[in-house]
Amino acid sequence: MLNVDALEGWEFPLLEQRYTADQTMLYAATLGFGQDPLSAGQLRFVYEKELAAVPTFAAILCHPGRWTAAPELGVTLTKTVHGEQRVFLHKPLPPEGDLVARARVHAVQDKGEKGALIHAARTLYDRAGGDPVASILHSTFCRADGGFGREFGTVPKAEPLPERAPDVVVDIETRPEAAVLYRLNKDRNPLHIDPEYAARAGFERPILHGLCTWGLAARAMLEGVLEHDETGLRSIEARFSRPVFPGETVRFLIWREDGLCRFRARVEARDVTVLEAGRCLMGAGHDAPAYMVPA
């Protein structure tokens, strides 16, 4: 059972990372940018000439690592999955930079017999100027650790998608080796490459990283809505519902609203939804989220 007192008082060290243009381009390439070598929009994210960073790249910077493995927290690690992911850009992410980050456990929710959610927040700051760059909320679903009877913090509530037909549909074909490539972003979980490990986890073959599928949602927005202008994507969030297998085509259904877009992602070949409750804030004029961590 989770030790909620320990989670509420948990202190993260100062997180630091200097990242290069090569890492920025590698991340974009693992999402399939550059698959069309004649697309000037795609090349902006993989070519050093006027290089731009994919906004979701922020989610893997200054990462705190597998901190939930600390035994005093009471997390049943074999029963945890990535539940939700959010990122808010305080300003466009530079293609290279030197960052520091402050982190905290923002909220814990008790779902009873279903389990529990741990929401860990961190905010990236430019080391030189001290300006906030991005705030991230990483939500872990602890399937075996509910029923402790105490919660703290609040998280945004997902709103239902419109019942009308989507305004934009974007199909993204993933490469068969997509998970092999995405591992180069430092997520070396064997679930995404080792067939025997994947079988023990209940999958017929290695699955794609959830954060890769989530990054594909940003690609869908950039290609289908924003004409590859990354400055127009202020935030992106979604709930993980099913895994994607490398090589599958992911269909993004996008609904435009005033100042935002909502979306769902599906693999039509298996009739499954893989991302749910998707929401993007578009353009400027949005307040910083409640999960921003002060410097």
N, C-alpha and C positions, 0 to 999 in steps of 0.2 A: 504494500500500500504506500502511496506517496506520502512523504514527509512534507506537508504543506508549510510548516514553520521554516524548515530548512530552505525550501524553494523561495519563500518570501524574503528571507534574509540573505539569499545567495549573492556573493560578490564576485563579479568577473574581473579579471585583470584588464589593464589597458591593452586593447587590441591594436596592432600596427601592421601596415602593409604598404610597401612601395610596389606599384604595378607598372608594367611597361606596355608599349604599343604592341609588342609581340603577343602578350597575354590577351590584350583586347581583341586582336585579330583572330587569335586561336579560339576564343570563346564564340565569336560570331561564326567562325567556320564550323564549329561543332553544332550550331543551330541550322546549318545548311546555307547560310549566306555565301554567295559566290557560286552556287550550283548553276546559276545562269550567268555565264561569263560575259554576256552582252548587256546585263542589267546594270546600268549606272547606279541605280538605287542600292542594289545589293553590294556592289563593289565599294560603296562608301564605308562599309563596316569591316572590310577585309583587305583594303589597299591603303598603304601608308600615305598616299596622296590625299590630302584633306580627310584624314581618317576621323570617323565618328564612333562612339561607343554605343552598343546596344544597351538600353536602360536597365534591363534585367541582369546585366553583368555585375551590378552593385551587390546583388544578393550573395555572391560568392567571395566578396572582398572582406577582409578583416573577420573571417569566419572564426567563431569561438571553438570549433572542433566538437568532439563528442563529450561535452561537459556533463550530459545527463548520466554518464557512466559512473559518476561519483556515488559510492554505495550509500552514503548518508541520505541521498535524495529518495531512495526507495523505488526507483523506476525499474520495471521489468523490461529490460532492453530487448529481449527476444520477442516481445509483443508490442513494439512501438513501430509506428509508420508516420511518414510525413503527412500531416493533415491539411494544412493550408499554408499559403505564402503570400506576403504582401511586400511591396516596396513603394516608397514615395520619394520622388526626386525633388530635393530642395532647389537644385539647379541642374542643368545638363551635366552628365558624368563626363569628365575630361577623358581623352583617349589614353592618357598616362597620368600618374599622380602619386603622391605620397600621403597616406591617410592614417589617421588614428580613429579609434572607435570606442565609444562607451556603450556598455550593454547592461541589461537587467532582465529579471523575470517579470514580465509586464502583467501577466494574469495566469490564473489556474482555474479551470472549470471542472466541476465534478459531474459526470454524466451517468453516475450510478453503475448499474450492471454493464452498460455499454463501454465504460472506461473513463478516461479523463483527458483533458487538453492542457498542455503546457505551452504558453505563448511567450517566447523569448524575443526581446526587442534589442536592437542596437542602432545607433546613429553614427554614420561615418562623417568625419570632419577633415577638412584640408589641414594638413599639419602646419603649413606655413602661415596661412591666413586665418585659420580657426573657423572658417565658415562651414556650416552644415552642408553636406553633399547629398546624402541619402539616408532615409530611415527604413529599416527592415523589420518585419514581424514574421518570425518563423514559428509555426504552430505544429507541435508534435502530439499525435494521438496515441495515448497510452492505453491499449485495449484491455489490459489486465489490472488496471490500477485505480478504478473508480470506487465510489462508495465511502469516501473518507469524511464527507459531510461538511466541508468548509471550502470556501472559494475566496479569491480576492482578484481585484482588477476587473476591467471591462474591455471588451473587444467589439469592433464593429459588427453589426448584424447583417447577414446577407439578405438582400431583397429579391423577391421573385422576378424571374425574367418575363418580359412582355409575352403575351399570348399570340401576338400577331407574327406573321412570317418575318424572318430576319431581313435586315436591310442589306447586309453584305455576307457573302459566303466565300471563305478562303480555304482551299485544299492545299495541304503541305505534305508531300511525300517524304517520309524519313528514309535515310539510307540504311541498308542492312547492318553496316558497321557503326551506326550512330552512337550506340552506347560505348563502344570501344574508344571512339574519339572523345566523347564527353568526359570520360574518366580522366582525360588529360587536364581537366579543370580541377584536379585534386580530389575528386570523389571516387575513391578506390574500393567502394563496397563491392565484394565479389558477386553479389546478386545480379550485377549488370554485365558480367563477363564469364562467369564460371557455370557451365551447364549443370554440374552435379550440385553445386550450392543452390542454384535456382530451383532444382527439382526438390531438394530438401525443404525449401520454403514454399513448395506447392505450385510452382510455375513450370510450364512445359519447356520453357527456355528462358535465358536471361531477358530481363525487362529493361526498358529505357528508364533513365533517371527521371523522377518526377519533376525536378527543376529544369530538365531539358524540355519536357513537354510544356511546362510553364513558360520557358523562354520562347518556345515556338508560338505561344500566344502573343508575345510581344512582336515577333516577326510577322504574324498575321495582321496585327494592327498597323505596323509600319507599312506593309505591302498593300493592305486592303483599304485602309482609311487615311493614313497620314502621308502617303507618297514618299515614304522613307525619310521623313523629317522627324528625327528622334526628339527634338525639342518640344514636339507637340504631345508627347506621352509623359504625363506628369506622375501617374501611378498606375500600378497593375496588381490585381489580386485575384485569387481563385482558390477553390477547394479541390483537392485531389480525390477522385472517386474510383477510378480504375486505372491499371497500368497500360502503357503502350508497349507493343513489341517492336523492336527495330525493324524497319522495312515497311511498316504500315503507313497508310495515308490517314492523316488527322484532318478532319473537317471542322473549321471554326465558323460558328454561326454568330453573327455580330448584329446587335441592335443599337442604332444610334439614338441618343437622347441629348438634351440640352447640356452641353459641357461634359458629357461622358459617353462611354459606350459600355454595354453589357455583352457578355458572350458566354457561350458553352462550347466545349470541344468534344467531338465524337469520332469513334472509329466505326464507320458505317458497315465495314465488312464483317464486324462481329456484333453490330447493333448494340454498342456500349458507349456510355458517356464517360469520358476520361477526365475532364475538368468541368466543374460546376460552379455556379454563383460567381462567374467572372465579372469583373468590373474594372474599368479604366477611367481615370480622370484625364481630360484632354485640355491642353493649353495652360495658360497662366491663371492666376486668381484663385487658387485653392489654398486653404489654410493647412498648416502642418498638422499631421495626425496626432492623436492623443498618445500614440506609442513612441513618439520622438523622445530620445533619451538626452537629457541636458549634458553639456560638455563638462 
